[in-house]
Amino acid sequence: MTRVRVTAPRQSATPAPGRLQYPTEVAEDSDAGRIFIRSLIRSQLRLALVVACGFLVILGVLALFLVYGPGVAETRIAGIPLAWLVLGAGIYPVIGLSAWLYNRAAARNEARYRDLVEDK
């Protein structure tokens, strides 16, 4: 069995439509490019912290209501305490909503970054 190497002149690949193309300022690692990248990272970190804290606050308030709410501790559905059902299964829509909101806002941050970088 013989090995054959097929080569061709190197061509620059055209990026897929909708993908972020790195402008020369960012690709060259200039001061402005570093500022743009740092700005995007800070905005994404801030968004992640806001969504995570909001989710934890909702979870904490819900847990406190289920523990200290009037009559909630005694309520049972099919022999399972209501607090267990709400915290075990009812929290998933809140998780899904948090993830959806985060995804939308992160995409918006990246679109703003892309617009900002392409204008420069």
Rosetta blueprint (number, residue, H / E / L):
1 M L
2 T L
3 R L
4 V L
5 R L
6 V L
7 T L
8 A L
9 P L
10 R L
11 Q L
12 S L
13 A L
14 T L
15 P L
16 A L
17 P L
18 G L
19 R L
20 L L
21 Q L
22 Y L
23 P L
24 T H
25 E H
26 V H
27 A H
28 E L
29 D L
30 S L
31 D H
32 A H
33 G H
34 R H
35 I H
36 F H
37 I H
38 R H
39 S H
40 L H
41 I H
42 R H
43 S H
44 Q H
45 L H
46 R H
47 L H
48 A H
49 L H
50 V H
51 V H
52 A H
53 C H
54 G H
55 F H
56 L H
57 V H
58 I H
59 L H
60 G H
61 V H
62 L H
63 A H
64 L H
65 F H
66 L H
67 V H
68 Y H
69 G L
70 P L
71 G L
72 V L
73 A L
74 E L
75 T L
76 R E
77 I E
78 A L
79 G L
80 I E
81 P E
82 L H
83 A H
84 W H
85 L H
86 V H
87 L H
88 G H
89 A H
90 G H
91 I L
92 Y H
93 P H
94 V H
95 I H
96 G H
97 L H
98 S H
99 A H
100 W H
101 L H
102 Y H
103 N H
104 R H
105 A H
106 A H
107 A H
108 R H
109 N H
110 E H
111 A H
112 R H
113 Y H
114 R H
115 D H
116 L H
117 V H
118 E H
119 D H
120 K L
